Amino acid sequence: MVKWMLVAVYYNNKDVRVEELPMPEIGEEEVLLKVMASGICGSDVLEWYRLPKAPRVLGHEAAGIISQVGKKVTNFKVGDRVFISHHVPCNNCIHCQKGHHTACETLHNTNYYPGGFAQYIKVPKINVQLGIYKLPNDMTFEEGTFIEPLACVTRGQRLANIQKNDTVLIIGSGISGILHVQLAKFKGAKKVIVADINQYRMNLAVQFSADHAFNAEKNLPQKIKTVNNGYLADKVIVCTGANSAVTLAANCVERGGTILFFAVPEPTVKIPLPINQFWRNETTIQTSYGAAPNDLEEALMILATKKLNIKDMITHRLPLRETQKGYQLMTNGGESLKIILEPNNSNL
């Protein structure tokens, strides 16, 4: 007899339908995860990124309970509380060997089925081997959903070489921006400044330990100098795909500094960069994409310290049937930050 489960199928940002799919059957080297919490990521609402592969079940921040294990799985058991990484690298290719695990072709093509916005997920063999992380006993499933986004932030800040004496400017204070604020402070940055155009988001940045939050459209370079002894920012982290953020970052980085493009405009956008200015001032342009196993492990350890205020970042908890509401909250840019779906919570 076929068992059915609920999933949220993405067609576009305004059309996310709750449908039924057969519960996946696992192989002897696979596991089945009962999804208890799954966060909506900012990338989940980027239509230029998601529409080409729609319709599909999205969600890649899933934490839950292992409900079935294949007979050849020995390192996990039914009842284990875990976070599952959707992408895993091969660890063998030239990119992995050089430390560029997120450029690995295997990482770009691995995934679990059908996606995190489902009641159950089938975890393939390679993800079982390389992408399951047991949660500490005192870590909630909600906290577990932050492992992947924090790992992406951890990777970005490592590649940008953020140091204790740095003044860090973060452009954009959505989910990733706030995580960048908290991680930079956790790692001892001297000063963390946030720029945004949304007053609610600017207020949130200060709530989550930013030293200053300024309107990005109002003479930002001078404001930075005013609070930073006449200097611009040592490191600038771009956490928005707005075209204007690229130019703004170039105008706000100090000589010898680094601009990290954590978020980028859509692929069709071409933006001229002041290469002569960068050359003259020895400015570094750095990018980061996704997270590798070492980033996920570090993020898990950081979350386990309880020194990041994750709980207050969660503004909404929704059942799977209200996934469309979650997308509406994300795209409206109102008073929401982190939205958690709870596919198996019958109390919601």
N, C-alpha and C positions, 0 to 999 in steps of 0.2 A: 504494500500500500504506500502510495506517494505521500510524503509529508511536505507540507507547504510552509513557507515563511514569508514575512513582509520585507520588502525592499523599497527604497526611494530611488526612482529612476529619473535621472536628469535629462531633460530635453532642451531646456534653456533656463535662464535665471527666473523667468516668470512661469515656467511649466515644469514643476517637479512632481511626479506622480507616485503615489504609494501603490505598489502592485504586488502580486504574489509570484514567487518563483519556487520551484521544487527545492527543498533543502539539499545542499550538496552532499554527495556521497564521497567519502575520502578513500584514498588508497592506503597501502600498507606503510608508506613512509610519510604520510600526511597527518594533519590534525584538523579538527573542527573547533572553531572558536565561537562561543556564545558572546555576542557583543553587548557589553554593559554600558559603554560610553564611547562616543565617537565625535570628535570636534569638527566643526565646519571651518575649513581653512580659507584664508583670503584667496588662494589660488582656485578654490572651488567655484568662485563667482566670477572668474575672468573668462568671459564668453569667447574671446579670441583664442584662448587656450583650450577651452572645454568643448565648444560647439563642433569642431571637426570630428570628434569621436563620439558625439551624442547620437542616439540615446545610450546611456550607460549608468551603472551604479557607481557613484563617486564615494569619497571618504577614505582617508589614509591615516587617520589618527586614532585607530581603534584599540581599545583595551577591553579585556573581558576574562572569561573563564573557559579553560579548555574543557570541552564536553565530550570529545571522542579523540582517541589516538589510534593511529595505525599500528598493526602488530609488530612492525619493525622499529617503531619509535621508542627509544629507551631513555632519552634525557628529559622527557616531559610526561606528565600523567594527568589523568582526568582530575579536575578540581584546581589545577594550577592557575593562579591569577597572573596574567601576563599582558604585555604590550607586544603587538606584532608590527614589524617593519614591512611595509609593502614593497619597497625596492631593496634589493641586496646586490652587492657586486660579486664578481667572480673571484677576486683576490689573486688572479693569475695573469691577467693581460698586462700589456705595457703601461696602460694608464694606472691600473691598481699598483703595479710595481713602483711607479713614480709618486704614489700618494694621491693621485687624482681619481679616487674611487667613484666619485659621482659623475665622471666622464666615461665610466665603464659601460660598454654596450649591454652587458648582462643587467646591470642596475637599471638601465632605461627600459628594459623589456620584461623584467620580473614584476609580478603583482600577485595579490591574493584574489580569490573569487567569492562573490561578485564585486565586492567593495565594502568599505566600512559602514556605509549607510544601509545596513542589512542586519537582520536578527542573528544570522550565522555566517561565518566566513570559512571557506576551505583554504587551508594554508599549504601551499605546495612544498615539495621536498626541500628545495634549496632555501626557502624561507624558514622552514623548520630548522635547518642546519645552521643558518647564519642570521636569522632575523627575529628570533623570539627572545624577549627579555622578561624575566620573572620580576614581578613587583614586590617591593618590601612589604612586610605585613601591615605597616602603618601607612602605606600609600593607597589612596583611594583610586578608583577607576578614573574619576575625573582628572586627578593629578596625572595619571598615566597617559591621558590623551595629550599632555603637554610635552611628552618626551620627544616626539618627532619635531614639532615646531621649535622647541628649545635647542634641539640638536642642530637644526639648520642655522640658528642664530649663533650657536657655539662655533660651528665651522666658519661662518662668516667673520666673526671677531678674531678667530685664530689666524685666518688668512690675511686679515687686515692688520695683524700684529698690534692689537690694542694693548697698551701698557699702563702701568699704574699712574704715571705722571701725565697721561694724555687728557686733553680736553676733547670730548667726543660730541659731535653734532649729529643728531638723528632727524632726518627729514621724513615726516610721516609718523603719526603715533597711533596706528591701528594695532592689531594683535602683535605683529612682528616688531613694530617700533617699540611697544611697551616692553616686550621681552628683551629687546636690545638695551633698553634703559636699565632694566633690572640686572641683566647680566654684566653690563659695563660697570655698574656700581658694585656688584658682587666681586668683580675682579679688581676693584680698586682704582678705577679711573678717577682722575683728579676732579673733573667737572663734566657733567652730562647735560647737554642742552638739547631741547626738542623744538622743532619747527613744524607747524601745521597751519591749516586755514580754518579748522573746526575748533571752536572754543571748548566744546565738550571734550574733545580729544586732548586739547592742551591742558585742561584741568586734570584729566586722567593721568597725563604724563607726570605732573607734579605729585599727584596722589601716589604714584608708583615710583617715587624717589628721584625724578629729574630735578636738577638744581634750578633750571630755568625753562620756561616754555614761551616761545615767541610766535607771533603771526608771521608766517613765511613770506607774506606779500608786502611787509612793511619794513624796509631797510634792514634786513636781517644781518648782513655783514657788520654794520656799525653796532648793532645791538650785541653781537657776539664779542666784538672788541671791547665794548663798554664793561662787560662782566668778566672779561678774560685778560685783563691787564694790557689791552691794546693789541692782542693777537687774535687771529682767526683760529679755527678748530684744527687740531692735529689730525683727527680722523673724522671723516664725514660718511655717514651710513645712509644710503638712499633706500627708504622703505616704501616708496610709492612709485607707481608707473607714470605719474604725471610728467609730461614733456618738460615742463618748466623746472622740475626738480634737478634735471641734469645741469642746466646752466647755473641754477642756484648753488648746487654743490661746488661747481668750479669757482664760484665767487666767494665761497665761505671756507675754503681749505687753506691752511697756512703753508708757507713755503716748506718743502720737504715733507709735506703731509700725504695722506692717502684718502682716496675716495673709494668706498666700497659700494658697488651696485648690487644691493641685495634684492631689489625689485627693478624691473625695467619696463619701458613702454612696449606696446605690441609690436610684432615683427615688421609691420609695414612702415613704422615710423623711423625716419632717418634724422639724426640730430648732429649738427656740426659741433665738434669739440675744439676748444682752443689749444690745439697741440703746441703751438709756439709758447703759450703761457705755461703749459705743463712742462715743456722742455726747459724753459728758462728757470723755473722754480723747483725742478726735480720732483714733480708731483707724481705719485703712483696711482694708477687706475687698477682696481682689483674687483673681481667678480667672485661670487660664490653661488653654487647651486646645490640644493638638497643637503643630504646628510649621509655620512658613511658610518659603518659600525662603531668606529672609535668615537665619533661625535655623539652617537646615540648612548653609548656607555657613559660618556662624560656627562651628558644631559641627565641621565638617570641618577648619577651620583650627586649632581648639583641639586636636583629636586629632592633627593633623600635628605639633604641637610635642612630642609624646611626654611631656608633663608630667603627664598624668593616668594613673594606674595602672589601665589597662583590662584588661590581660592577666590579672592576679590576680583580677579579678572573675569570670572564667569558671570555674565549678566543674564543669561537665559539658559534654562534647561527644558528641553522639549521632547515629547515622544516622537517616534519615527513618523507617525501620521501627520505631524505638524512640520515636516521638513521644509515645505514650501514657505511657511511662516519664517523659519530660520533664514532662508534665502532672502526673503523680503527685508528682514531686519538687517542683514549684512549689506544689501545693495542700497538701502535707503540712506545709510550713513547717519542714522539717528543715534539715540543713546543706547548703543549696544557695543560690546567688545568681543567677548568669547561666547560662542553659542555651542552648547553641548547637546547632542542627540542621545537619547537613552532608549535604544530599540527594544529592550526587554524589561523595561520598568513599567509594570502594570499599574503603578500608583499615579502615573502622569496622564 
